[in-house]
Amino acid sequence: MLTSSSAAREVGARVNLLQAVQSVADNWREIGSKTIQNCFAHCGLKHPRLETANTSGIENEATLELQRVRNHEALMQ
């Protein structure tokens, strides 16, 4: 029986690739969108549409582009 403290070799010997992928997929589906948004925000990445909700027109597009650039720069660090 595998537990959370099982060694990597023990897990590798008992779990095939398909089972591992299915496990990752099952766990990924259980993660809520709010958790993912919080993780990105914690890393300094903001969703451009959420940041510009109070602006309009040309100002809105300029703000969106600026946030895309900031997100890209944060990813490149």
PyMOL Python script that loads the backbone (N, CA, C, O; Angstrom):
from pymol import cmd

cmd.read_pdbstr("""\
ATOM      1  N   MET A   1       0.843  -1.187   0.000  1.00  0.00           N
ATOM      2  CA  MET A   1       0.000   0.000   0.000  1.00  0.00           C
ATOM      3  C   MET A   1       0.891   1.254   0.000  1.00  0.00           C
ATOM      4  O   MET A   1       1.874   1.338   0.735  1.00  0.00           O
ATOM      5  N   LEU A   2       0.518   2.213  -0.839  1.00  0.00           N
ATOM      6  CA  LEU A   2       1.275   3.457  -0.921  1.00  0.00           C
ATOM      7  C   LEU A   2       0.677   4.494   0.007  1.00  0.00           C
ATOM      8  O   LEU A   2      -0.542   4.615   0.127  1.00  0.00           O
ATOM      9  N   THR A   3       1.548   5.237   0.658  1.00  0.00           N
ATOM     10  CA  THR A   3       1.106   6.321   1.538  1.00  0.00           C
ATOM     11  C   THR A   3       1.805   7.599   1.110  1.00  0.00           C
ATOM     12  O   THR A   3       2.635   7.585   0.202  1.00  0.00           O
ATOM     13  N   SER A   4       1.471   8.703   1.763  1.00  0.00           N
ATOM     14  CA  SER A   4       2.104   9.976   1.418  1.00  0.00           C
ATOM     15  C   SER A   4       3.594   9.974   1.726  1.00  0.00           C
ATOM     16  O   SER A   4       4.331  10.800   1.188  1.00  0.00           O
ATOM     17  N   SER A   5       4.050   9.070   2.574  1.00  0.00           N
ATOM     18  CA  SER A   5       5.473   9.016   2.911  1.00  0.00           C
ATOM     19  C   SER A   5       6.216   7.923   2.132  1.00  0.00           C
ATOM     20  O   SER A   5       7.380   7.649   2.425  1.00  0.00           O
ATOM     21  N   SER A   6       5.566   7.297   1.147  1.00  0.00           N
ATOM     22  CA  SER A   6       6.217   6.256   0.350  1.00  0.00           C
ATOM     23  C   SER A   6       7.373   6.845  -0.447  1.00  0.00           C
ATOM     24  O   SER A   6       7.293   7.971  -0.938  1.00  0.00           O
ATOM     25  N   ALA A   7       8.435   6.083  -0.569  1.00  0.00           N
ATOM     26  CA  ALA A   7       9.609   6.522  -1.319  1.00  0.00           C
ATOM     27  C   ALA A   7       9.304   6.526  -2.811  1.00  0.00           C
ATOM     28  O   ALA A   7       8.447   5.778  -3.281  1.00  0.00           O
ATOM     29  N   ALA A   8      10.010   7.368  -3.548  1.00  0.00           N
ATOM     30  CA  ALA A   8       9.790   7.498  -4.988  1.00  0.00           C
ATOM     31  C   ALA A   8       9.973   6.165  -5.705  1.00  0.00           C
ATOM     32  O   ALA A   8       9.212   5.853  -6.621  1.00  0.00           O
ATOM     33  N   ARG A   9      10.954   5.384  -5.311  1.00  0.00           N
ATOM     34  CA  ARG A   9      11.186   4.077  -5.957  1.00  0.00           C
ATOM     35  C   ARG A   9      10.007   3.144  -5.719  1.00  0.00           C
ATOM     36  O   ARG A   9       9.597   2.415  -6.622  1.00  0.00           O
ATOM     37  N   GLU A  10       9.475   3.164  -4.532  1.00  0.00           N
ATOM     38  CA  GLU A  10       8.331   2.307  -4.215  1.00  0.00           C
ATOM     39  C   GLU A  10       7.115   2.712  -5.040  1.00  0.00           C
ATOM     40  O   GLU A  10       6.395   1.861  -5.561  1.00  0.00           O
ATOM     41  N   VAL A  11       6.895   4.021  -5.151  1.00  0.00           N
ATOM     42  CA  VAL A  11       5.773   4.516  -5.951  1.00  0.00           C
ATOM     43  C   VAL A  11       5.992   4.135  -7.410  1.00  0.00           C
ATOM     44  O   VAL A  11       5.073   3.643  -8.065  1.00  0.00           O
ATOM     45  N   GLY A  12       7.196   4.356  -7.924  1.00  0.00           N
ATOM     46  CA  GLY A  12       7.511   4.036  -9.309  1.00  0.00           C
ATOM     47  C   GLY A  12       7.329   2.564  -9.633  1.00  0.00           C
ATOM     48  O   GLY A  12       6.964   2.210 -10.754  1.00  0.00           O
ATOM     49  N   ALA A  13       7.580   1.719  -8.669  1.00  0.00           N
ATOM     50  CA  ALA A  13       7.449   0.289  -8.887  1.00  0.00           C
ATOM     51  C   ALA A  13       5.993  -0.154  -8.915  1.00  0.00           C
ATOM     52  O   ALA A  13       5.673  -1.187  -9.503  1.00  0.00           O
ATOM     53  N   ARG A  14       5.116   0.604  -8.294  1.00  0.00           N
ATOM     54  CA  ARG A  14       3.720   0.190  -8.187  1.00  0.00           C
ATOM     55  C   ARG A  14       2.747   0.991  -9.059  1.00  0.00           C
ATOM     56  O   ARG A  14       1.604   0.574  -9.244  1.00  0.00           O
ATOM     57  N   VAL A  15       3.179   2.113  -9.584  1.00  0.00           N
ATOM     58  CA  VAL A  15       2.289   2.970 -10.369  1.00  0.00           C
ATOM     59  C   VAL A  15       2.825   3.077 -11.788  1.00  0.00           C
ATOM     60  O   VAL A  15       3.984   3.431 -12.000  1.00  0.00           O
ATOM     61  N   ASN A  16       1.961   2.764 -12.769  1.00  0.00           N
ATOM     62  CA  ASN A  16       2.416   2.915 -14.148  1.00  0.00           C
ATOM     63  C   ASN A  16       2.138   4.339 -14.626  1.00  0.00           C
ATOM     64  O   ASN A  16       1.493   5.122 -13.929  1.00  0.00           O
ATOM     65  N   LEU A  17       2.625   4.662 -15.806  1.00  0.00           N
ATOM     66  CA  LEU A  17       2.511   6.023 -16.333  1.00  0.00           C
ATOM     67  C   LEU A  17       1.048   6.451 -16.479  1.00  0.00           C
ATOM     68  O   LEU A  17       0.700   7.579 -16.129  1.00  0.00           O
ATOM     69  N   LEU A  18       0.209   5.582 -16.980  1.00  0.00           N
ATOM     70  CA  LEU A  18      -1.198   5.915 -17.155  1.00  0.00           C
ATOM     71  C   LEU A  18      -1.844   6.252 -15.806  1.00  0.00           C
ATOM     72  O   LEU A  18      -2.588   7.228 -15.706  1.00  0.00           O
ATOM     73  N   GLN A  19      -1.572   5.472 -14.793  1.00  0.00           N
ATOM     74  CA  GLN A  19      -2.126   5.744 -13.462  1.00  0.00           C
ATOM     75  C   GLN A  19      -1.633   7.088 -12.933  1.00  0.00           C
ATOM     76  O   GLN A  19      -2.399   7.833 -12.322  1.00  0.00           O
ATOM     77  N   ALA A  20      -0.369   7.397 -13.164  1.00  0.00           N
ATOM     78  CA  ALA A  20       0.185   8.663 -12.698  1.00  0.00           C
ATOM     79  C   ALA A  20      -0.494   9.836 -13.395  1.00  0.00           C
ATOM     80  O   ALA A  20      -0.856  10.819 -12.748  1.00  0.00           O
ATOM     81  N   VAL A  21      -0.669   9.736 -14.717  1.00  0.00           N
ATOM     82  CA  VAL A  21      -1.321  10.809 -15.465  1.00  0.00           C
ATOM     83  C   VAL A  21      -2.773  10.961 -15.016  1.00  0.00           C
ATOM     84  O   VAL A  21      -3.254  12.083 -14.853  1.00  0.00           O
ATOM     85  N   GLN A  22      -3.465   9.864 -14.819  1.00  0.00           N
ATOM     86  CA  GLN A  22      -4.855   9.922 -14.357  1.00  0.00           C
ATOM     87  C   GLN A  22      -4.950  10.562 -12.979  1.00  0.00           C
ATOM     88  O   GLN A  22      -5.873  11.330 -12.711  1.00  0.00           O
ATOM     89  N   SER A  23      -4.004  10.251 -12.113  1.00  0.00           N
ATOM     90  CA  SER A  23      -3.992  10.836 -10.778  1.00  0.00           C
ATOM     91  C   SER A  23      -3.775  12.348 -10.839  1.00  0.00           C
ATOM     92  O   SER A  23      -4.457  13.109 -10.153  1.00  0.00           O
ATOM     93  N   VAL A  24      -2.824  12.771 -11.662  1.00  0.00           N
ATOM     94  CA  VAL A  24      -2.570  14.207 -11.814  1.00  0.00           C
ATOM     95  C   VAL A  24      -3.808  14.900 -12.376  1.00  0.00           C
ATOM     96  O   VAL A  24      -4.195  15.965 -11.894  1.00  0.00           O
ATOM     97  N   ALA A  25      -4.432  14.301 -13.395  1.00  0.00           N
ATOM     98  CA  ALA A  25      -5.630  14.889 -14.006  1.00  0.00           C
ATOM     99  C   ALA A  25      -6.770  14.990 -12.992  1.00  0.00           C
ATOM    100  O   ALA A  25      -7.452  16.013 -12.928  1.00  0.00           O
ATOM    101  N   ASP A  26      -6.978  13.947 -12.210  1.00  0.00           N
ATOM    102  CA  ASP A  26      -8.039  13.971 -11.190  1.00  0.00           C
ATOM    103  C   ASP A  26      -7.793  15.076 -10.170  1.00  0.00           C
ATOM    104  O   ASP A  26      -8.709  15.818  -9.814  1.00  0.00           O
ATOM    105  N   ASN A  27      -6.563  15.180  -9.708  1.00  0.00           N
ATOM    106  CA  ASN A  27      -6.240  16.206  -8.718  1.00  0.00           C
ATOM    107  C   ASN A  27      -6.339  17.604  -9.304  1.00  0.00           C
ATOM    108  O   ASN A  27      -6.777  18.529  -8.620  1.00  0.00           O
ATOM    109  N   TRP A  28      -5.938  17.774 -10.561  1.00  0.00           N
ATOM    110  CA  TRP A  28      -6.010  19.087 -11.211  1.00  0.00           C
ATOM    111  C   TRP A  28      -7.465  19.553 -11.304  1.00  0.00           C
ATOM    112  O   TRP A  28      -7.757  20.728 -11.085  1.00  0.00           O
ATOM    113  N   ARG A  29      -8.373  18.636 -11.626  1.00  0.00           N
ATOM    114  CA  ARG A  29      -9.793  18.988 -11.741  1.00  0.00           C
ATOM    115  C   ARG A  29     -10.384  19.437 -10.404  1.00  0.00           C
ATOM    116  O   ARG A  29     -11.372  20.171 -10.380  1.00  0.00           O
ATOM    117  N   GLU A  30      -9.803  19.013  -9.323  1.00  0.00           N
ATOM    118  CA  GLU A  30     -10.313  19.380  -8.005  1.00  0.00           C
ATOM    119  C   GLU A  30      -9.868  20.780  -7.562  1.00  0.00           C
ATOM    120  O   GLU A  30     -10.408  21.326  -6.599  1.00  0.00           O
ATOM    121  N   ILE A  31      -8.901  21.349  -8.252  1.00  0.00           N
ATOM    122  CA  ILE A  31      -8.410  22.683  -7.901  1.00  0.00           C
ATOM    123  C   ILE A  31      -9.376  23.713  -8.469  1.00  0.00           C
ATOM    124  O   ILE A  31      -9.691  23.687  -9.659  1.00  0.00           O
ATOM    125  N   GLY A  32      -9.839  24.604  -7.630  1.00  0.00           N
ATOM    126  CA  GLY A  32     -10.773  25.632  -8.063  1.00  0.00           C
ATOM    127  C   GLY A  32     -10.086  26.766  -8.809  1.00  0.00           C
ATOM    128  O   GLY A  32      -8.889  26.999  -8.644  1.00  0.00           O
ATOM    129  N   SER A  33     -10.853  27.465  -9.624  1.00  0.00           N
ATOM    130  CA  SER A  33     -10.285  28.570 -10.399  1.00  0.00           C
ATOM    131  C   SER A  33      -9.779  29.692  -9.488  1.00  0.00           C
ATOM    132  O   SER A  33      -8.809  30.374  -9.820  1.00  0.00           O
ATOM    133  N   LYS A  34     -10.425  29.879  -8.358  1.00  0.00           N
ATOM    134  CA  LYS A  34      -9.991  30.921  -7.424  1.00  0.00           C
ATOM    135  C   LYS A  34      -8.595  30.599  -6.879  1.00  0.00           C
ATOM    136  O   LYS A  34      -7.780  31.505  -6.707  1.00  0.00           O
ATOM    137  N   THR A  35      -8.317  29.339  -6.611  1.00  0.00           N
ATOM    138  CA  THR A  35      -6.997  28.927  -6.133  1.00  0.00           C
ATOM    139  C   THR A  35      -5.937  29.231  -7.186  1.00  0.00           C
ATOM    140  O   THR A  35      -4.859  29.725  -6.857  1.00  0.00           O
ATOM    141  N   ILE A  36      -6.240  28.938  -8.449  1.00  0.00           N
ATOM    142  CA  ILE A  36      -5.294  29.209  -9.527  1.00  0.00           C
ATOM    143  C   ILE A  36      -5.066  30.706  -9.663  1.00  0.00           C
ATOM    144  O   ILE A  36      -3.926  31.144  -9.815  1.00  0.00           O
ATOM    145  N   GLN A  37      -6.138  31.504  -9.609  1.00  0.00           N
ATOM    146  CA  GLN A  37      -6.009  32.956  -9.689  1.00  0.00           C
ATOM    147  C   GLN A  37      -5.147  33.477  -8.545  1.00  0.00           C
ATOM    148  O   GLN A  37      -4.300  34.345  -8.755  1.00  0.00           O
ATOM    149  N   ASN A  38      -5.353  32.960  -7.349  1.00  0.00           N
ATOM    150  CA  ASN A  38      -4.568  33.395  -6.197  1.00  0.00           C
ATOM    151  C   ASN A  38      -3.087  33.052  -6.361  1.00  0.00           C
ATOM    152  O   ASN A  38      -2.223  33.836  -5.969  1.00  0.00           O
ATOM    153  N   CYS A  39      -2.790  31.884  -6.940  1.00  0.00           N
ATOM    154  CA  CYS A  39      -1.395  31.500  -7.167  1.00  0.00           C
ATOM    155  C   CYS A  39      -0.717  32.454  -8.138  1.00  0.00           C
ATOM    156  O   CYS A  39       0.411  32.886  -7.903  1.00  0.00           O
ATOM    157  N   PHE A  40      -1.405  32.783  -9.233  1.00  0.00           N
ATOM    158  CA  PHE A  40      -0.834  33.725 -10.196  1.00  0.00           C
ATOM    159  C   PHE A  40      -0.660  35.099  -9.563  1.00  0.00           C
ATOM    160  O   PHE A  40       0.369  35.745  -9.760  1.00  0.00           O
ATOM    161  N   ALA A  41      -1.654  35.549  -8.807  1.00  0.00           N
ATOM    162  CA  ALA A  41      -1.565  36.857  -8.151  1.00  0.00           C
ATOM    163  C   ALA A  41      -0.412  36.871  -7.153  1.00  0.00           C
ATOM    164  O   ALA A  41       0.298  37.871  -7.045  1.00  0.00           O
ATOM    165  N   HIS A  42      -0.218  35.785  -6.430  1.00  0.00           N
ATOM    166  CA  HIS A  42       0.869  35.693  -5.461  1.00  0.00           C
ATOM    167  C   HIS A  42       2.234  35.830  -6.152  1.00  0.00           C
ATOM    168  O   HIS A  42       3.186  36.348  -5.569  1.00  0.00           O
ATOM    169  N   CYS A  43       2.311  35.360  -7.399  1.00  0.00           N
ATOM    170  CA  CYS A  43       3.555  35.473  -8.186  1.00  0.00           C
ATOM    171  C   CYS A  43       3.692  36.838  -8.848  1.00  0.00           C
ATOM    172  O   CYS A  43       4.684  37.099  -9.530  1.00  0.00           O
ATOM    173  N   GLY A  44       2.705  37.711  -8.653  1.00  0.00           N
ATOM    174  CA  GLY A  44       2.773  39.046  -9.229  1.00  0.00           C
ATOM    175  C   GLY A  44       2.109  39.191 -10.579  1.00  0.00           C
ATOM    176  O   GLY A  44       2.185  40.254 -11.194  1.00  0.00           O
ATOM    177  N   LEU A  45       1.450  38.128 -11.059  1.00  0.00           N
ATOM    178  CA  LEU A  45       0.759  38.188 -12.345  1.00  0.00           C
ATOM    179  C   LEU A  45      -0.703  38.544 -12.112  1.00  0.00           C
ATOM    180  O   LEU A  45      -1.375  37.925 -11.286  1.00  0.00           O
ATOM    181  N   LYS A  46      -1.184  39.529 -12.830  1.00  0.00           N
ATOM    182  CA  LYS A  46      -2.560  39.982 -12.691  1.00  0.00           C
ATOM    183  C   LYS A  46      -3.317  39.702 -13.977  1.00  0.00           C
ATOM    184  O   LYS A  46      -2.731  39.715 -15.059  1.00  0.00           O
ATOM    185  N   HIS A  47      -4.604  39.451 -13.868  1.00  0.00           N
ATOM    186  CA  HIS A  47      -5.442  39.253 -15.039  1.00  0.00           C
ATOM    187  C   HIS A  47      -5.785  40.627 -15.605  1.00  0.00           C
ATOM    188  O   HIS A  47      -6.417  41.433 -14.923  1.00  0.00           O
ATOM    189  N   PRO A  48      -5.377  40.906 -16.843  1.00  0.00           N
ATOM    190  CA  PRO A  48      -5.590  42.250 -17.400  1.00  0.00           C
ATOM    191  C   PRO A  48      -7.052  42.693 -17.388  1.00  0.00           C
ATOM    192  O   PRO A  48      -7.324  43.862 -17.111  1.00  0.00           O
ATOM    193  N   ARG A  49      -7.977  41.824 -17.670  1.00  0.00           N
ATOM    194  CA  ARG A  49      -9.396  42.202 -17.710  1.00  0.00           C
ATOM    195  C   ARG A  49      -9.911  42.600 -16.325  1.00  0.00           C
ATOM    196  O   ARG A  49     -10.741  43.503 -16.214  1.00  0.00           O
ATOM    197  N   LEU A  50      -9.440  41.951 -15.293  1.00  0.00           N
ATOM    198  CA  LEU A  50      -9.883  42.287 -13.947  1.00  0.00           C
ATOM    199  C   LEU A  50      -9.297  43.613 -13.483  1.00  0.00           C
ATOM    200  O   LEU A  50      -9.938  44.357 -12.740  1.00  0.00           O
ATOM    201  N   GLU A  51      -8.082  43.903 -13.922  1.00  0.00           N
ATOM    202  CA  GLU A  51      -7.405  45.126 -13.519  1.00  0.00           C
ATOM    203  C   GLU A  51      -7.994  46.369 -14.176  1.00  0.00           C
ATOM    204  O   GLU A  51      -7.832  47.473 -13.656  1.00  0.00           O
ATOM    205  N   THR A  52      -8.677  46.209 -15.315  1.00  0.00           N
ATOM    206  CA  THR A  52      -9.148  47.358 -16.079  1.00  0.00           C
ATOM    207  C   THR A  52     -10.663  47.474 -16.093  1.00  0.00           C
ATOM    208  O   THR A  52     -11.222  48.111 -16.986  1.00  0.00           O
ATOM    209  N   ALA A  53     -11.319  46.890 -15.149  1.00  0.00           N
ATOM    210  CA  ALA A  53     -12.784  46.894 -15.135  1.00  0.00           C
ATOM    211  C   ALA A  53     -13.368  48.296 -15.042  1.00  0.00           C
ATOM    212  O   ALA A  53     -14.482  48.517 -15.516  1.00  0.00           O
ATOM    213  N   ASN A  54     -12.663  49.242 -14.453  1.00  0.00           N
ATOM    214  CA  ASN A  54     -13.192  50.591 -14.262  1.00  0.00           C
ATOM    215  C   ASN A  54     -12.736  51.588 -15.325  1.00  0.00           C
ATOM    216  O   ASN A  54     -12.976  52.787 -15.185  1.00  0.00           O
ATOM    217  N   THR A  55     -12.086  51.114 -16.377  1.00  0.00           N
ATOM    218  CA  THR A  55     -11.647  52.009 -17.444  1.00  0.00           C
ATOM    219  C   THR A  55     -12.446  51.700 -18.704  1.00  0.00           C
ATOM    220  O   THR A  55     -13.191  50.722 -18.754  1.00  0.00           O
ATOM    221  N   SER A  56     -12.283  52.548 -19.726  1.00  0.00           N
ATOM    222  CA  SER A  56     -13.036  52.302 -20.947  1.00  0.00           C
ATOM    223  C   SER A  56     -12.247  52.736 -22.168  1.00  0.00           C
ATOM    224  O   SER A  56     -11.279  53.489 -22.057  1.00  0.00           O
ATOM    225  N   GLY A  57     -12.669  52.254 -23.344  1.00  0.00           N
ATOM    226  CA  GLY A  57     -12.139  52.683 -24.618  1.00  0.00           C
ATOM    227  C   GLY A  57     -10.644  52.530 -24.782  1.00  0.00           C
ATOM    228  O   GLY A  57     -10.068  51.502 -24.429  1.00  0.00           O
ATOM    229  N   ILE A  58     -10.018  53.571 -25.326  1.00  0.00           N
ATOM    230  CA  ILE A  58      -8.583  53.557 -25.628  1.00  0.00           C
ATOM    231  C   ILE A  58      -7.767  53.378 -24.355  1.00  0.00           C
ATOM    232  O   ILE A  58      -6.765  52.664 -24.353  1.00  0.00           O
ATOM    233  N   GLU A  59      -8.188  54.018 -23.285  1.00  0.00           N
ATOM    234  CA  GLU A  59      -7.471  53.882 -21.995  1.00  0.00           C
ATOM    235  C   GLU A  59      -7.472  52.427 -21.550  1.00  0.00           C
ATOM    236  O   GLU A  59      -6.462  51.930 -21.051  1.00  0.00           O
ATOM    237  N   ASN A  60      -8.590  51.744 -21.724  1.00  0.00           N
ATOM    238  CA  ASN A  60      -8.711  50.346 -21.348  1.00  0.00           C
ATOM    239  C   ASN A  60      -7.730  49.487 -22.143  1.00  0.00           C
ATOM    240  O   ASN A  60      -7.042  48.649 -21.560  1.00  0.00           O
ATOM    241  N   GLU A  61      -7.652  49.678 -23.462  1.00  0.00           N
ATOM    242  CA  GLU A  61      -6.744  48.900 -24.294  1.00  0.00           C
ATOM    243  C   GLU A  61      -5.284  49.158 -23.919  1.00  0.00           C
ATOM    244  O   GLU A  61      -4.478  48.228 -23.892  1.00  0.00           O
ATOM    245  N   ALA A  62      -4.946  50.402 -23.634  1.00  0.00           N
ATOM    246  CA  ALA A  62      -3.577  50.744 -23.234  1.00  0.00           C
ATOM    247  C   ALA A  62      -3.233  50.077 -21.899  1.00  0.00           C
ATOM    248  O   ALA A  62      -2.125  49.571 -21.721  1.00  0.00           O
ATOM    249  N   THR A  63      -4.169  50.078 -20.983  1.00  0.00           N
ATOM    250  CA  THR A  63      -3.951  49.453 -19.676  1.00  0.00           C
ATOM    251  C   THR A  63      -3.800  47.946 -19.826  1.00  0.00           C
ATOM    252  O   THR A  63      -2.958  47.336 -19.167  1.00  0.00           O
ATOM    253  N   LEU A  64      -4.620  47.339 -20.695  1.00  0.00           N
ATOM    254  CA  LEU A  64      -4.507  45.900 -20.952  1.00  0.00           C
ATOM    255  C   LEU A  64      -3.130  45.551 -21.500  1.00  0.00           C
ATOM    256  O   LEU A  64      -2.502  44.591 -21.053  1.00  0.00           O
ATOM    257  N   GLU A  65      -2.666  46.329 -22.465  1.00  0.00           N
ATOM    258  CA  GLU A  65      -1.352  46.065 -23.058  1.00  0.00           C
ATOM    259  C   GLU A  65      -0.244  46.227 -22.028  1.00  0.00           C
ATOM    260  O   GLU A  65       0.692  45.428 -21.997  1.00  0.00           O
ATOM    261  N   LEU A  66      -0.334  47.236 -21.195  1.00  0.00           N
ATOM    262  CA  LEU A  66       0.662  47.450 -20.146  1.00  0.00           C
ATOM    263  C   LEU A  66       0.694  46.261 -19.191  1.00  0.00           C
ATOM    264  O   LEU A  66       1.774  45.815 -18.803  1.00  0.00           O
ATOM    265  N   GLN A  67      -0.474  45.740 -18.805  1.00  0.00           N
ATOM    266  CA  GLN A  67      -0.512  44.599 -17.891  1.00  0.00           C
ATOM    267  C   GLN A  67       0.057  43.352 -18.556  1.00  0.00           C
ATOM    268  O   GLN A  67       0.722  42.553 -17.897  1.00  0.00           O
ATOM    269  N   ARG A  68      -0.193  43.174 -19.852  1.00  0.00           N
ATOM    270  CA  ARG A  68       0.395  42.031 -20.566  1.00  0.00           C
ATOM    271  C   ARG A  68       1.921  42.113 -20.539  1.00  0.00           C
ATOM    272  O   ARG A  68       2.598  41.105 -20.334  1.00  0.00           O
ATOM    273  N   VAL A  69       2.454  43.304 -20.745  1.00  0.00           N
ATOM    274  CA  VAL A  69       3.908  43.500 -20.705  1.00  0.00           C
ATOM    275  C   VAL A  69       4.434  43.208 -19.306  1.00  0.00           C
ATOM    276  O   VAL A  69       5.452  42.532 -19.156  1.00  0.00           O
ATOM    277  N   ARG A  70       3.752  43.707 -18.285  1.00  0.00           N
ATOM    278  CA  ARG A  70       4.190  43.447 -16.903  1.00  0.00           C
ATOM    279  C   ARG A  70       4.161  41.958 -16.593  1.00  0.00           C
ATOM    280  O   ARG A  70       5.085  41.441 -15.964  1.00  0.00           O
ATOM    281  N   ASN A  71       3.108  41.259 -17.026  1.00  0.00           N
ATOM    282  CA  ASN A  71       3.028  39.817 -16.806  1.00  0.00           C
ATOM    283  C   ASN A  71       4.174  39.103 -17.505  1.00  0.00           C
ATOM    284  O   ASN A  71       4.784  38.199 -16.934  1.00  0.00           O
ATOM    285  N   HIS A  72       4.471  39.501 -18.735  1.00  0.00           N
ATOM    286  CA  HIS A  72       5.562  38.878 -19.484  1.00  0.00           C
ATOM    287  C   HIS A  72       6.897  39.115 -18.768  1.00  0.00           C
ATOM    288  O   HIS A  72       7.697  38.190 -18.623  1.00  0.00           O
ATOM    289  N   GLU A  73       7.131  40.330 -18.331  1.00  0.00           N
ATOM    290  CA  GLU A  73       8.377  40.641 -17.623  1.00  0.00           C
ATOM    291  C   GLU A  73       8.486  39.828 -16.338  1.00  0.00           C
ATOM    292  O   GLU A  73       9.571  39.362 -15.993  1.00  0.00           O
ATOM    293  N   ALA A  74       7.374  39.654 -15.627  1.00  0.00           N
ATOM    294  CA  ALA A  74       7.396  38.871 -14.392  1.00  0.00           C
ATOM    295  C   ALA A  74       7.714  37.397 -14.690  1.00  0.00           C
ATOM    296  O   ALA A  74       8.424  36.745 -13.924  1.00  0.00           O
ATOM    297  N   LEU A  75       7.193  36.887 -15.790  1.00  0.00           N
ATOM    298  CA  LEU A  75       7.476  35.494 -16.148  1.00  0.00           C
ATOM    299  C   LEU A  75       8.932  35.303 -16.541  1.00  0.00           C
ATOM    300  O   LEU A  75       9.498  34.237 -16.299  1.00  0.00           O
ATOM    301  N   MET A  76       9.546  36.307 -17.137  1.00  0.00           N
ATOM    302  CA  MET A  76      10.919  36.191 -17.623  1.00  0.00           C
ATOM    303  C   MET A  76      11.949  36.311 -16.502  1.00  0.00           C
ATOM    304  O   MET A  76      13.122  36.004 -16.719  1.00  0.00           O
ATOM    305  N   GLN A  77      11.546  36.744 -15.326  1.00  0.00           N
ATOM    306  CA  GLN A  77      12.495  36.909 -14.209  1.00  0.00           C
ATOM    307  C   GLN A  77      12.882  35.595 -13.616  1.00  0.00           C
ATOM    308  O   GLN A  77      13.669  35.551 -12.671  1.00  0.00           O
TER     309      GLN A  77
END
""", "prot")
cmd.dss("prot")
cmd.show_as("cartoon", "prot")
cmd.util.cbc("prot")
cmd.orient("prot")
